[in-house]
Amino acid sequence: MKFETLMLQTLFSACLLICLLTLGAMLTTQVPVSGIAASQAHVAAVATSAS
């Protein structure tokens, strides 16, 4: 019983750590302004050509 509990707690801790690291990476990633403008330019071009 103790072995299973230890394994589940270890798995939970590992999953929580991975989730927190992923969330932290997403929140702290810096996207260059030119990258945002380039990605939005394609959407704007499609939107104007459709209408």
Backbone torsions as a table, in degrees:
resi	resn	phi	psi	omega
1	MET	NA	-41.6	-178.7
2	LYS	-67.4	-34.4	179.6
3	PHE	-64.4	-44.4	179.5
4	GLU	-63.9	-41.0	178.9
5	THR	-63.4	-43.0	178.5
6	LEU	-63.6	-41.1	179.5
7	MET	-65.2	-42.3	179.3
8	LEU	-66.5	-40.1	178.4
9	GLN	-66.4	-37.7	178.2
10	THR	-66.4	-42.7	178.2
11	LEU	-63.2	-43.9	178.4
12	PHE	-61.3	-44.1	179.5
13	SER	-63.2	-41.8	179.8
14	ALA	-65.2	-42.9	178.9
15	CYS	-65.5	-41.7	178.2
16	LEU	-63.2	-42.1	178.7
17	LEU	-63.2	-43.3	179.3
18	ILE	-63.9	-42.6	178.6
19	CYS	-62.9	-43.3	-179.9
20	LEU	-66.8	-39.7	177.5
21	LEU	-65.7	-39.2	178.1
22	THR	-65.9	-44.8	178.7
23	LEU	-63.0	-43.0	178.0
24	GLY	-62.7	-39.2	178.4
25	ALA	-66.2	-38.7	179.8
26	MET	-69.1	-36.2	-177.8
27	LEU	-77.4	-26.4	-175.8
28	THR	-101.6	-2.7	-179.9
29	THR	-70.2	130.3	178.3
30	GLN	-97.3	122.6	177.2
31	VAL	-101.9	128.1	178.9
32	PRO	-61.5	148.5	-178.9
33	VAL	-61.9	-36.5	179.7
34	SER	-65.9	-32.3	176.8
35	GLY	-66.1	-38.6	178.2
36	ILE	-68.4	-43.4	-179.4
37	ALA	-64.1	-39.8	-179.7
38	ALA	-67.2	-39.5	-179.4
39	SER	-70.4	-33.1	179.3
40	GLN	-78.3	-25.5	-179.0
41	ALA	-64.6	-39.7	179.6
42	HIS	-64.4	-41.4	179.2
43	VAL	-65.7	-40.8	179.5
44	ALA	-65.7	-39.3	179.6
45	ALA	-65.7	-40.5	178.6
46	VAL	-67.3	-40.3	-178.8
47	ALA	-66.2	-40.2	-178.9
48	THR	-75.3	-31.5	179.6
49	SER	-75.3	-23.6	-179.9
50	ALA	-77.0	-25.7	-176.7
51	SER	-100.0	NA	NA
